């Protein structure tokens, strides 16, 4: 009978240990802070319409590298509109 009690106790200890480990993993995963999103400044002298096709190519190039605007990268566009 003592052998059965030992087996039951070992099962309980194993189950409790696994539960504690799973809880620790879940808590640490939720506690991680989201990474800082990189920001790109897109500065252009002429107007937006002048660079429209180049901007599209630029965005496609970023996407081919795994960057999606608004998800894992931010882009700020600025145009001089011929001034300056």
PDB file with SEQRES, HELIX, SHEET and CRYST1 records, atoms N, CA, C and O in Angstrom:
SEQRES   1 A   84  UNK UNK UNK UNK UNK UNK UNK UNK UNK UNK UNK UNK UNK          
SEQRES   2 A   84  UNK UNK UNK UNK UNK UNK UNK UNK UNK UNK UNK UNK UNK          
SEQRES   3 A   84  UNK UNK UNK UNK UNK UNK UNK UNK UNK UNK UNK UNK UNK          
SEQRES   4 A   84  UNK UNK UNK UNK UNK UNK UNK UNK UNK UNK UNK UNK UNK          
SEQRES   5 A   84  UNK UNK UNK UNK UNK UNK UNK UNK UNK UNK UNK UNK UNK          
SEQRES   6 A   84  UNK UNK UNK UNK UNK UNK UNK UNK UNK UNK UNK UNK UNK          
SEQRES   7 A   84  UNK UNK UNK UNK UNK UNK                                      
HELIX    1 AA1 UNK A    2  UNK A   31  1                                  30    
HELIX    2 AA2 UNK A   49  UNK A   51  5                                   3    
HELIX    3 AA3 UNK A   52  UNK A   64  1                                  13    
SHEET    1 AA1 2 UNK A  38  UNK A  44  0                                        
SHEET    2 AA1 2 UNK A  73  UNK A  79  1                                        
CRYST1    1.000    1.000    1.000  90.00  90.00  90.00 P 1           1          
ATOM      1  N   UNK A   1       0.803  -1.200   0.000  1.00  0.00           N  
ATOM      2  CA  UNK A   1       0.000   0.000   0.000  1.00  0.00           C  
ATOM      3  C   UNK A   1       0.848   1.267   0.000  1.00  0.00           C  
ATOM      4  O   UNK A   1       0.484   2.273  -0.608  1.00  0.00           O  
ATOM      5  N   UNK A   2       1.985   1.202   0.690  1.00  0.00           N  
ATOM      6  CA  UNK A   2       2.841   2.375   0.730  1.00  0.00           C  
ATOM      7  C   UNK A   2       3.338   2.724  -0.662  1.00  0.00           C  
ATOM      8  O   UNK A   2       3.535   3.899  -0.972  1.00  0.00           O  
ATOM      9  N   UNK A   3       3.541   1.724  -1.499  1.00  0.00           N  
ATOM     10  CA  UNK A   3       3.982   1.951  -2.864  1.00  0.00           C  
ATOM     11  C   UNK A   3       2.944   2.709  -3.670  1.00  0.00           C  
ATOM     12  O   UNK A   3       3.294   3.563  -4.485  1.00  0.00           O  
ATOM     13  N   UNK A   4       1.660   2.406  -3.450  1.00  0.00           N  
ATOM     14  CA  UNK A   4       0.576   3.116  -4.148  1.00  0.00           C  
ATOM     15  C   UNK A   4       0.505   4.569  -3.706  1.00  0.00           C  
ATOM     16  O   UNK A   4       0.296   5.466  -4.523  1.00  0.00           O  
ATOM     17  N   UNK A   5       0.680   4.795  -2.418  1.00  0.00           N  
ATOM     18  CA  UNK A   5       0.655   6.172  -1.896  1.00  0.00           C  
ATOM     19  C   UNK A   5       1.808   6.990  -2.475  1.00  0.00           C  
ATOM     20  O   UNK A   5       1.637   8.157  -2.828  1.00  0.00           O  
ATOM     21  N   UNK A   6       2.967   6.375  -2.567  1.00  0.00           N  
ATOM     22  CA  UNK A   6       4.127   7.072  -3.133  1.00  0.00           C  
ATOM     23  C   UNK A   6       3.884   7.422  -4.590  1.00  0.00           C  
ATOM     24  O   UNK A   6       4.210   8.528  -5.021  1.00  0.00           O  
ATOM     25  N   UNK A   7       3.317   6.501  -5.351  1.00  0.00           N  
ATOM     26  CA  UNK A   7       3.021   6.761  -6.753  1.00  0.00           C  
ATOM     27  C   UNK A   7       2.003   7.895  -6.891  1.00  0.00           C  
ATOM     28  O   UNK A   7       2.166   8.782  -7.729  1.00  0.00           O  
ATOM     29  N   UNK A   8       0.954   7.862  -6.066  1.00  0.00           N  
ATOM     30  CA  UNK A   8      -0.057   8.923  -6.106  1.00  0.00           C  
ATOM     31  C   UNK A   8       0.554  10.272  -5.742  1.00  0.00           C  
ATOM     32  O   UNK A   8       0.246  11.285  -6.370  1.00  0.00           O  
ATOM     33  N   UNK A   9       1.413  10.287  -4.735  1.00  0.00           N  
ATOM     34  CA  UNK A   9       2.056  11.526  -4.300  1.00  0.00           C  
ATOM     35  C   UNK A   9       2.976  12.059  -5.401  1.00  0.00           C  
ATOM     36  O   UNK A   9       3.011  13.264  -5.651  1.00  0.00           O  
ATOM     37  N   UNK A  10       3.718  11.167  -6.058  1.00  0.00           N  
ATOM     38  CA  UNK A  10       4.600  11.586  -7.147  1.00  0.00           C  
ATOM     39  C   UNK A  10       3.790  12.152  -8.306  1.00  0.00           C  
ATOM     40  O   UNK A  10       4.198  13.137  -8.923  1.00  0.00           O  
ATOM     41  N   UNK A  11       2.656  11.545  -8.606  1.00  0.00           N  
ATOM     42  CA  UNK A  11       1.783  12.044  -9.673  1.00  0.00           C  
ATOM     43  C   UNK A  11       1.265  13.441  -9.336  1.00  0.00           C  
ATOM     44  O   UNK A  11       1.238  14.329 -10.189  1.00  0.00           O  
ATOM     45  N   UNK A  12       0.857  13.622  -8.083  1.00  0.00           N  
ATOM     46  CA  UNK A  12       0.345  14.930  -7.656  1.00  0.00           C  
ATOM     47  C   UNK A  12       1.437  15.997  -7.712  1.00  0.00           C  
ATOM     48  O   UNK A  12       1.201  17.116  -8.166  1.00  0.00           O  
ATOM     49  N   UNK A  13       2.619  15.641  -7.253  1.00  0.00           N  
ATOM     50  CA  UNK A  13       3.738  16.589  -7.280  1.00  0.00           C  
ATOM     51  C   UNK A  13       4.107  16.936  -8.715  1.00  0.00           C  
ATOM     52  O   UNK A  13       4.370  18.098  -9.025  1.00  0.00           O  
ATOM     53  N   UNK A  14       4.130  15.929  -9.600  1.00  0.00           N  
ATOM     54  CA  UNK A  14       4.440  16.169 -11.009  1.00  0.00           C  
ATOM     55  C   UNK A  14       3.391  17.076 -11.641  1.00  0.00           C  
ATOM     56  O   UNK A  14       3.736  18.019 -12.352  1.00  0.00           O  
ATOM     57  N   UNK A  15       2.119  16.801 -11.391  1.00  0.00           N  
ATOM     58  CA  UNK A  15       1.035  17.621 -11.946  1.00  0.00           C  
ATOM     59  C   UNK A  15       1.111  19.051 -11.419  1.00  0.00           C  
ATOM     60  O   UNK A  15       0.936  19.997 -12.187  1.00  0.00           O  
ATOM     61  N   UNK A  16       1.364  19.221 -10.143  1.00  0.00           N  
ATOM     62  CA  UNK A  16       1.471  20.551  -9.544  1.00  0.00           C  
ATOM     63  C   UNK A  16       2.661  21.316 -10.128  1.00  0.00           C  
ATOM     64  O   UNK A  16       2.564  22.512 -10.402  1.00  0.00           O  
ATOM     65  N   UNK A  17       3.776  20.620 -10.315  1.00  0.00           N  
ATOM     66  CA  UNK A  17       4.961  21.249 -10.896  1.00  0.00           C  
ATOM     67  C   UNK A  17       4.694  21.705 -12.326  1.00  0.00           C  
ATOM     68  O   UNK A  17       5.061  22.818 -12.700  1.00  0.00           O  
ATOM     69  N   UNK A  18       4.059  20.854 -13.125  1.00  0.00           N  
ATOM     70  CA  UNK A  18       3.737  21.224 -14.505  1.00  0.00           C  
ATOM     71  C   UNK A  18       2.789  22.427 -14.555  1.00  0.00           C  
ATOM     72  O   UNK A  18       2.969  23.331 -15.371  1.00  0.00           O  
ATOM     73  N   UNK A  19       1.793  22.430 -13.687  1.00  0.00           N  
ATOM     74  CA  UNK A  19       0.866  23.562 -13.631  1.00  0.00           C  
ATOM     75  C   UNK A  19       1.588  24.856 -13.256  1.00  0.00           C  
ATOM     76  O   UNK A  19       1.328  25.911 -13.835  1.00  0.00           O  
ATOM     77  N   UNK A  20       2.479  24.766 -12.300  1.00  0.00           N  
ATOM     78  CA  UNK A  20       3.235  25.951 -11.883  1.00  0.00           C  
ATOM     79  C   UNK A  20       4.119  26.460 -13.015  1.00  0.00           C  
ATOM     80  O   UNK A  20       4.239  27.669 -13.217  1.00  0.00           O  
ATOM     81  N   UNK A  21       4.737  25.541 -13.754  1.00  0.00           N  
ATOM     82  CA  UNK A  21       5.592  25.946 -14.876  1.00  0.00           C  
ATOM     83  C   UNK A  21       4.768  26.599 -15.985  1.00  0.00           C  
ATOM     84  O   UNK A  21       5.179  27.614 -16.547  1.00  0.00           O  
ATOM     85  N   UNK A  22       3.626  26.031 -16.295  1.00  0.00           N  
ATOM     86  CA  UNK A  22       2.758  26.621 -17.322  1.00  0.00           C  
ATOM     87  C   UNK A  22       2.276  28.008 -16.907  1.00  0.00           C  
ATOM     88  O   UNK A  22       2.240  28.928 -17.724  1.00  0.00           O  
ATOM     89  N   UNK A  23       1.916  28.152 -15.665  1.00  0.00           N  
ATOM     90  CA  UNK A  23       1.485  29.453 -15.164  1.00  0.00           C  
ATOM     91  C   UNK A  23       2.609  30.474 -15.265  1.00  0.00           C  
ATOM     92  O   UNK A  23       2.380  31.619 -15.654  1.00  0.00           O  
ATOM     93  N   UNK A  24       3.812  30.064 -14.918  1.00  0.00           N  
ATOM     94  CA  UNK A  24       4.959  30.978 -14.991  1.00  0.00           C  
ATOM     95  C   UNK A  24       5.215  31.415 -16.428  1.00  0.00           C  
ATOM     96  O   UNK A  24       5.515  32.582 -16.677  1.00  0.00           O  
ATOM     97  N   UNK A  25       5.100  30.487 -17.372  1.00  0.00           N  
ATOM     98  CA  UNK A  25       5.317  30.820 -18.778  1.00  0.00           C  
ATOM     99  C   UNK A  25       4.247  31.790 -19.270  1.00  0.00           C  
ATOM    100  O   UNK A  25       4.559  32.758 -19.963  1.00  0.00           O  
ATOM    101  N   UNK A  26       3.002  31.539 -18.920  1.00  0.00           N  
ATOM    102  CA  UNK A  26       1.900  32.416 -19.351  1.00  0.00           C  
ATOM    103  C   UNK A  26       2.036  33.818 -18.769  1.00  0.00           C  
ATOM    104  O   UNK A  26       1.819  34.805 -19.472  1.00  0.00           O  
ATOM    105  N   UNK A  27       2.387  33.910 -17.516  1.00  0.00           N  
ATOM    106  CA  UNK A  27       2.525  35.214 -16.870  1.00  0.00           C  
ATOM    107  C   UNK A  27       3.676  36.001 -17.480  1.00  0.00           C  
ATOM    108  O   UNK A  27       3.544  37.201 -17.718  1.00  0.00           O  
ATOM    109  N   UNK A  28       4.797  35.345 -17.735  1.00  0.00           N  
ATOM    110  CA  UNK A  28       5.932  36.063 -18.301  1.00  0.00           C  
ATOM    111  C   UNK A  28       5.654  36.483 -19.740  1.00  0.00           C  
ATOM    112  O   UNK A  28       6.141  37.528 -20.169  1.00  0.00           O  
ATOM    113  N   UNK A  29       4.891  35.708 -20.493  1.00  0.00           N  
ATOM    114  CA  UNK A  29       4.557  36.084 -21.871  1.00  0.00           C  
ATOM    115  C   UNK A  29       3.648  37.302 -21.891  1.00  0.00           C  
ATOM    116  O   UNK A  29       3.795  38.163 -22.758  1.00  0.00           O  
ATOM    117  N   UNK A  30       2.721  37.391 -20.960  1.00  0.00           N  
ATOM    118  CA  UNK A  30       1.816  38.541 -20.899  1.00  0.00           C  
ATOM    119  C   UNK A  30       2.510  39.777 -20.355  1.00  0.00           C  
ATOM    120  O   UNK A  30       2.081  40.896 -20.639  1.00  0.00           O  
ATOM    121  N   UNK A  31       3.558  39.603 -19.590  1.00  0.00           N  
ATOM    122  CA  UNK A  31       4.225  40.737 -18.963  1.00  0.00           C  
ATOM    123  C   UNK A  31       5.192  41.442 -19.902  1.00  0.00           C  
ATOM    124  O   UNK A  31       5.645  42.545 -19.596  1.00  0.00           O  
ATOM    125  N   UNK A  32       5.516  40.835 -21.034  1.00  0.00           N  
ATOM    126  CA  UNK A  32       6.474  41.451 -21.945  1.00  0.00           C  
ATOM    127  C   UNK A  32       5.887  42.710 -22.559  1.00  0.00           C  
ATOM    128  O   UNK A  32       4.727  42.736 -22.971  1.00  0.00           O  
ATOM    129  N   UNK A  33       6.697  43.743 -22.612  1.00  0.00           N  
ATOM    130  CA  UNK A  33       6.275  45.000 -23.207  1.00  0.00           C  
ATOM    131  C   UNK A  33       6.424  44.900 -24.724  1.00  0.00           C  
ATOM    132  O   UNK A  33       7.370  44.295 -25.228  1.00  0.00           O  
ATOM    133  N   UNK A  34       5.471  45.507 -25.450  1.00  0.00           N  
ATOM    134  CA  UNK A  34       5.620  45.481 -26.899  1.00  0.00           C  
ATOM    135  C   UNK A  34       6.867  46.250 -27.317  1.00  0.00           C  
ATOM    136  O   UNK A  34       7.228  47.255 -26.705  1.00  0.00           O  
ATOM    137  N   UNK A  35       7.515  45.763 -28.367  1.00  0.00           N  
ATOM    138  CA  UNK A  35       8.732  46.408 -28.846  1.00  0.00           C  
ATOM    139  C   UNK A  35       8.446  47.777 -29.426  1.00  0.00           C  
ATOM    140  O   UNK A  35       7.332  48.064 -29.864  1.00  0.00           O  
ATOM    141  N   UNK A  36       9.451  48.601 -29.424  1.00  0.00           N  
ATOM    142  CA  UNK A  36       9.325  49.933 -29.977  1.00  0.00           C  
ATOM    143  C   UNK A  36       9.243  49.832 -31.494  1.00  0.00           C  
ATOM    144  O   UNK A  36      10.061  49.157 -32.118  1.00  0.00           O  
ATOM    145  N   UNK A  37       8.264  50.496 -32.083  1.00  0.00           N  
ATOM    146  CA  UNK A  37       8.064  50.459 -33.529  1.00  0.00           C  
ATOM    147  C   UNK A  37       9.009  51.464 -34.188  1.00  0.00           C  
ATOM    148  O   UNK A  37       8.993  52.647 -33.849  1.00  0.00           O  
ATOM    149  N   UNK A  38       9.836  50.992 -35.132  1.00  0.00           N  
ATOM    150  CA  UNK A  38      10.737  51.917 -35.831  1.00  0.00           C  
ATOM    151  C   UNK A  38       9.943  52.956 -36.626  1.00  0.00           C  
ATOM    152  O   UNK A  38       8.852  52.680 -37.125  1.00  0.00           O  
ATOM    153  N   UNK A  39      10.511  54.139 -36.728  1.00  0.00           N  
ATOM    154  CA  UNK A  39       9.853  55.221 -37.460  1.00  0.00           C  
ATOM    155  C   UNK A  39      10.795  55.723 -38.546  1.00  0.00           C  
ATOM    156  O   UNK A  39      11.982  55.940 -38.302  1.00  0.00           O  
ATOM    157  N   UNK A  40      10.251  55.906 -39.747  1.00  0.00           N  
ATOM    158  CA  UNK A  40      11.014  56.421 -40.877  1.00  0.00           C  
ATOM    159  C   UNK A  40      10.455  57.779 -41.252  1.00  0.00           C  
ATOM    160  O   UNK A  40       9.240  57.955 -41.346  1.00  0.00           O  
ATOM    161  N   UNK A  41      11.346  58.743 -41.467  1.00  0.00           N  
ATOM    162  CA  UNK A  41      10.934  60.049 -41.974  1.00  0.00           C  
ATOM    163  C   UNK A  41      11.162  60.093 -43.473  1.00  0.00           C  
ATOM    164  O   UNK A  41      12.286  59.891 -43.932  1.00  0.00           O  
ATOM    165  N   UNK A  42      10.116  60.354 -44.243  1.00  0.00           N  
ATOM    166  CA  UNK A  42      10.198  60.402 -45.707  1.00  0.00           C  
ATOM    167  C   UNK A  42      10.101  61.865 -46.101  1.00  0.00           C  
ATOM    168  O   UNK A  42       9.008  62.432 -46.119  1.00  0.00           O  
ATOM    169  N   UNK A  43      11.233  62.481 -46.415  1.00  0.00           N  
ATOM    170  CA  UNK A  43      11.290  63.908 -46.725  1.00  0.00           C  
ATOM    171  C   UNK A  43      11.479  64.098 -48.222  1.00  0.00           C  
ATOM    172  O   UNK A  43      12.411  63.554 -48.815  1.00  0.00           O  
ATOM    173  N   UNK A  44      10.578  64.880 -48.832  1.00  0.00           N  
ATOM    174  CA  UNK A  44      10.602  65.085 -50.278  1.00  0.00           C  
ATOM    175  C   UNK A  44      10.466  66.575 -50.572  1.00  0.00           C  
ATOM    176  O   UNK A  44       9.641  67.263 -49.971  1.00  0.00           O  
ATOM    177  N   UNK A  45      11.285  67.064 -51.501  1.00  0.00           N  
ATOM    178  CA  UNK A  45      11.223  68.471 -51.887  1.00  0.00           C  
ATOM    179  C   UNK A  45       9.986  68.820 -52.686  1.00  0.00           C  
ATOM    180  O   UNK A  45       9.244  69.725 -52.304  1.00  0.00           O  
ATOM    181  N   UNK A  46       9.743  68.114 -53.803  1.00  0.00           N  
ATOM    182  CA  UNK A  46       8.555  68.434 -54.602  1.00  0.00           C  
ATOM    183  C   UNK A  46       7.274  67.945 -53.931  1.00  0.00           C  
ATOM    184  O   UNK A  46       7.290  67.532 -52.771  1.00  0.00           O  
ATOM    185  N   UNK A  47       6.185  67.993 -54.659  1.00  0.00           N  
ATOM    186  CA  UNK A  47       4.887  67.608 -54.113  1.00  0.00           C  
ATOM    187  C   UNK A  47       4.744  66.086 -54.009  1.00  0.00           C  
ATOM    188  O   UNK A  47       5.550  65.331 -54.552  1.00  0.00           O  
ATOM    189  N   UNK A  48       3.712  65.666 -53.308  1.00  0.00           N  
ATOM    190  CA  UNK A  48       3.428  64.237 -53.132  1.00  0.00           C  
ATOM    191  C   UNK A  48       3.170  63.564 -54.475  1.00  0.00           C  
ATOM    192  O   UNK A  48       3.638  62.450 -54.709  1.00  0.00           O  
ATOM    193  N   UNK A  49       2.431  64.230 -55.357  1.00  0.00           N  
ATOM    194  CA  UNK A  49       2.092  63.615 -56.642  1.00  0.00           C  
ATOM    195  C   UNK A  49       3.332  63.359 -57.490  1.00  0.00           C  
ATOM    196  O   UNK A  49       3.354  62.414 -58.278  1.00  0.00           O  
ATOM    197  N   UNK A  50       4.353  64.179 -57.342  1.00  0.00           N  
ATOM    198  CA  UNK A  50       5.590  64.018 -58.099  1.00  0.00           C  
ATOM    199  C   UNK A  50       6.304  62.714 -57.729  1.00  0.00           C  
ATOM    200  O   UNK A  50       6.927  62.082 -58.583  1.00  0.00           O  
ATOM    201  N   UNK A  51       6.214  62.312 -56.453  1.00  0.00           N  
ATOM    202  CA  UNK A  51       6.919  61.129 -55.963  1.00  0.00           C  
ATOM    203  C   UNK A  51       5.995  59.946 -55.709  1.00  0.00           C  
ATOM    204  O   UNK A  51       6.415  58.988 -55.061  1.00  0.00           O  
ATOM    205  N   UNK A  52       4.761  59.970 -56.190  1.00  0.00           N  
ATOM    206  CA  UNK A  52       3.784  58.920 -55.878  1.00  0.00           C  
ATOM    207  C   UNK A  52       4.285  57.526 -56.269  1.00  0.00           C  
ATOM    208  O   UNK A  52       4.190  56.591 -55.474  1.00  0.00           O  
ATOM    209  N   UNK A  53       4.819  57.382 -57.494  1.00  0.00           N  
ATOM    210  CA  UNK A  53       5.276  56.052 -57.914  1.00  0.00           C  
ATOM    211  C   UNK A  53       6.508  55.599 -57.127  1.00  0.00           C  
ATOM    212  O   UNK A  53       6.665  54.407 -56.865  1.00  0.00           O  
ATOM    213  N   UNK A  54       7.362  56.511 -56.759  1.00  0.00           N  
ATOM    214  CA  UNK A  54       8.548  56.145 -55.964  1.00  0.00           C  
ATOM    215  C   UNK A  54       8.153  55.756 -54.541  1.00  0.00           C  
ATOM    216  O   UNK A  54       8.748  54.852 -53.954  1.00  0.00           O  
ATOM    217  N   UNK A  55       7.148  56.438 -53.987  1.00  0.00           N  
ATOM    218  CA  UNK A  55       6.671  56.087 -52.645  1.00  0.00           C  
ATOM    219  C   UNK A  55       6.088  54.681 -52.648  1.00  0.00           C  
ATOM    220  O   UNK A  55       6.305  53.909 -51.715  1.00  0.00           O  
ATOM    221  N   UNK A  56       5.353  54.356 -53.695  1.00  0.00           N  
ATOM    222  CA  UNK A  56       4.769  53.023 -53.792  1.00  0.00           C  
ATOM    223  C   UNK A  56       5.873  51.966 -53.867  1.00  0.00           C  
ATOM    224  O   UNK A  56       5.780  50.924 -53.217  1.00  0.00           O  
ATOM    225  N   UNK A  57       6.907  52.228 -54.652  1.00  0.00           N  
ATOM    226  CA  UNK A  57       8.043  51.303 -54.738  1.00  0.00           C  
ATOM    227  C   UNK A  57       8.757  51.174 -53.400  1.00  0.00           C  
ATOM    228  O   UNK A  57       9.175  50.085 -53.006  1.00  0.00           O  
ATOM    229  N   UNK A  58       8.889  52.292 -52.713  1.00  0.00           N  
ATOM    230  CA  UNK A  58       9.516  52.307 -51.395  1.00  0.00           C  
ATOM    231  C   UNK A  58       8.726  51.427 -50.421  1.00  0.00           C  
ATOM    232  O   UNK A  58       9.309  50.627 -49.689  1.00  0.00           O  
ATOM    233  N   UNK A  59       7.411  51.576 -50.417  1.00  0.00           N  
ATOM    234  CA  UNK A  59       6.562  50.781 -49.522  1.00  0.00           C  
ATOM    235  C   UNK A  59       6.611  49.299 -49.893  1.00  0.00           C  
ATOM    236  O   UNK A  59       6.624  48.447 -49.005  1.00  0.00           O  
ATOM    237  N   UNK A  60       6.639  48.980 -51.181  1.00  0.00           N  
ATOM    238  CA  UNK A  60       6.734  47.586 -51.606  1.00  0.00           C  
ATOM    239  C   UNK A  60       8.068  46.977 -51.185  1.00  0.00           C  
ATOM    240  O   UNK A  60       8.132  45.814 -50.786  1.00  0.00           O  
ATOM    241  N   UNK A  61       9.123  47.767 -51.277  1.00  0.00           N  
ATOM    242  CA  UNK A  61      10.430  47.302 -50.824  1.00  0.00           C  
ATOM    243  C   UNK A  61      10.439  46.995 -49.339  1.00  0.00           C  
ATOM    244  O   UNK A  61      11.009  45.993 -48.908  1.00  0.00           O  
ATOM    245  N   UNK A  62       9.812  47.853 -48.564  1.00  0.00           N  
ATOM    246  CA  UNK A  62       9.712  47.604 -47.121  1.00  0.00           C  
ATOM    247  C   UNK A  62       8.918  46.335 -46.847  1.00  0.00           C  
ATOM    248  O   UNK A  62       9.300  45.520 -46.006  1.00  0.00           O  
ATOM    249  N   UNK A  63       7.804  46.174 -47.568  1.00  0.00           N  
ATOM    250  CA  UNK A  63       6.979  44.978 -47.378  1.00  0.00           C  
ATOM    251  C   UNK A  63       7.743  43.706 -47.730  1.00  0.00           C  
ATOM    252  O   UNK A  63       7.567  42.677 -47.078  1.00  0.00           O  
ATOM    253  N   UNK A  64       8.585  43.769 -48.754  1.00  0.00           N  
ATOM    254  CA  UNK A  64       9.364  42.579 -49.114  1.00  0.00           C  
ATOM    255  C   UNK A  64      10.368  42.215 -48.019  1.00  0.00           C  
ATOM    256  O   UNK A  64      10.819  41.073 -47.935  1.00  0.00           O  
ATOM    257  N   UNK A  65      10.709  43.195 -47.185  1.00  0.00           N  
ATOM    258  CA  UNK A  65      11.604  42.953 -46.051  1.00  0.00           C  
ATOM    259  C   UNK A  65      10.850  42.586 -44.776  1.00  0.00           C  
ATOM    260  O   UNK A  65      11.452  42.345 -43.729  1.00  0.00           O  
ATOM    261  N   UNK A  66       9.501  42.548 -44.885  1.00  0.00           N  
ATOM    262  CA  UNK A  66       8.687  42.165 -43.734  1.00  0.00           C  
ATOM    263  C   UNK A  66       8.129  43.327 -42.938  1.00  0.00           C  
ATOM    264  O   UNK A  66       7.539  43.116 -41.878  1.00  0.00           O  
ATOM    265  N   UNK A  67       8.301  44.558 -43.425  1.00  0.00           N  
ATOM    266  CA  UNK A  67       7.783  45.730 -42.724  1.00  0.00           C  
ATOM    267  C   UNK A  67       6.447  46.143 -43.328  1.00  0.00           C  
ATOM    268  O   UNK A  67       6.325  46.317 -44.541  1.00  0.00           O  
ATOM    269  N   UNK A  68       5.454  46.296 -42.468  1.00  0.00           N  
ATOM    270  CA  UNK A  68       4.136  46.710 -42.914  1.00  0.00           C  
ATOM    271  C   UNK A  68       3.772  47.984 -42.169  1.00  0.00           C  
ATOM    272  O   UNK A  68       3.707  48.008 -40.940  1.00  0.00           O  
ATOM    273  N   UNK A  69       3.536  49.045 -42.938  1.00  0.00           N  
ATOM    274  CA  UNK A  69       3.239  50.342 -42.346  1.00  0.00           C  
ATOM    275  C   UNK A  69       1.996  50.236 -41.469  1.00  0.00           C  
ATOM    276  O   UNK A  69       0.970  49.695 -41.882  1.00  0.00           O  
ATOM    277  N   UNK A  70       2.105  50.757 -40.265  1.00  0.00           N  
ATOM    278  CA  UNK A  70       1.004  50.720 -39.314  1.00  0.00           C  
ATOM    279  C   UNK A  70       1.013  49.494 -38.419  1.00  0.00           C  
ATOM    280  O   UNK A  70       0.310  49.470 -37.408  1.00  0.00           O  
ATOM    281  N   UNK A  71       1.795  48.472 -38.765  1.00  0.00           N  
ATOM    282  CA  UNK A  71       1.876  47.267 -37.930  1.00  0.00           C  
ATOM    283  C   UNK A  71       3.218  47.181 -37.212  1.00  0.00           C  
ATOM    284  O   UNK A  71       3.271  47.136 -35.983  1.00  0.00           O  
ATOM    285  N   UNK A  72       4.307  47.157 -37.989  1.00  0.00           N  
ATOM    286  CA  UNK A  72       5.614  47.021 -37.354  1.00  0.00           C  
ATOM    287  C   UNK A  72       6.588  48.108 -37.798  1.00  0.00           C  
ATOM    288  O   UNK A  72       7.789  48.021 -37.544  1.00  0.00           O  
ATOM    289  N   UNK A  73       6.065  49.121 -38.456  1.00  0.00           N  
ATOM    290  CA  UNK A  73       6.885  50.287 -38.828  1.00  0.00           C  
ATOM    291  C   UNK A  73       5.958  51.485 -39.022  1.00  0.00           C  
ATOM    292  O   UNK A  73       4.816  51.331 -39.456  1.00  0.00           O  
ATOM    293  N   UNK A  74       6.455  52.672 -38.699  1.00  0.00           N  
ATOM    294  CA  UNK A  74       5.700  53.912 -38.900  1.00  0.00           C  
ATOM    295  C   UNK A  74       6.481  54.795 -39.869  1.00  0.00           C  
ATOM    296  O   UNK A  74       7.705  54.897 -39.790  1.00  0.00           O  
ATOM    297  N   UNK A  75       5.754  55.427 -40.779  1.00  0.00           N  
ATOM    298  CA  UNK A  75       6.396  56.315 -41.750  1.00  0.00           C  
ATOM    299  C   UNK A  75       5.723  57.678 -41.660  1.00  0.00           C  
ATOM    300  O   UNK A  75       4.500  57.797 -41.732  1.00  0.00           O  
ATOM    301  N   UNK A  76       6.553  58.700 -41.500  1.00  0.00           N  
ATOM    302  CA  UNK A  76       6.045  60.078 -41.493  1.00  0.00           C  
ATOM    303  C   UNK A  76       6.482  60.749 -42.783  1.00  0.00           C  
ATOM    304  O   UNK A  76       7.674  60.849 -43.077  1.00  0.00           O  
ATOM    305  N   UNK A  77       5.504  61.205 -43.544  1.00  0.00           N  
ATOM    306  CA  UNK A  77       5.758  61.852 -44.829  1.00  0.00           C  
ATOM    307  C   UNK A  77       5.742  63.368 -44.652  1.00  0.00           C  
ATOM    308  O   UNK A  77       4.860  63.919 -43.994  1.00  0.00           O  
ATOM    309  N   UNK A  78       6.721  64.025 -45.241  1.00  0.00           N  
ATOM    310  CA  UNK A  78       6.790  65.488 -45.239  1.00  0.00           C  
ATOM    311  C   UNK A  78       7.168  65.953 -46.624  1.00  0.00           C  
ATOM    312  O   UNK A  78       8.067  65.394 -47.252  1.00  0.00           O  
ATOM    313  N   UNK A  79       6.475  66.987 -47.107  1.00  0.00           N  
ATOM    314  CA  UNK A  79       6.716  67.523 -48.450  1.00  0.00           C  
ATOM    315  C   UNK A  79       6.952  69.024 -48.368  1.00  0.00           C  
ATOM    316  O   UNK A  79       6.251  69.740 -47.653  1.00  0.00           O  
ATOM    317  N   UNK A  80       7.938  69.482 -49.102  1.00  0.00           N  
ATOM    318  CA  UNK A  80       8.248  70.912 -49.113  1.00  0.00           C  
ATOM    319  C   UNK A  80       7.317  71.672 -50.061  1.00  0.00           C  
ATOM    320  O   UNK A  80       7.190  72.893 -49.971  1.00  0.00           O  
ATOM    321  N   UNK A  81       6.671  70.940 -50.968  1.00  0.00           N  
ATOM    322  CA  UNK A  81       5.781  71.550 -51.958  1.00  0.00           C  
ATOM    323  C   UNK A  81       6.488  72.653 -52.746  1.00  0.00           C  
ATOM    324  O   UNK A  81       5.886  73.673 -53.082  1.00  0.00           O  
ATOM    325  N   UNK A  82       7.771  72.433 -53.035  1.00  0.00           N  
ATOM    326  CA  UNK A  82       8.532  73.385 -53.821  1.00  0.00           C  
ATOM    327  C   UNK A  82       9.065  74.568 -53.045  1.00  0.00           C  
ATOM    328  O   UNK A  82       9.708  75.443 -53.627  1.00  0.00           O  
ATOM    329  N   UNK A  83       8.815  74.619 -51.740  1.00  0.00           N  
ATOM    330  CA  UNK A  83       9.309  75.720 -50.905  1.00  0.00           C  
ATOM    331  C   UNK A  83      10.628  75.327 -50.265  1.00  0.00           C  
ATOM    332  O   UNK A  83      10.919  74.143 -50.092  1.00  0.00           O  
ATOM    333  N   UNK A  84      11.403  76.303 -49.923  1.00  0.00           N  
ATOM    334  CA  UNK A  84      12.585  76.048 -49.135  1.00  0.00           C  
ATOM    335  C   UNK A  84      13.789  75.982 -49.932  1.00  0.00           C  
ATOM    336  O   UNK A  84      14.875  75.770 -49.393  1.00  0.00           O  
TER     337      UNK A  84                                                      
END                                                                             
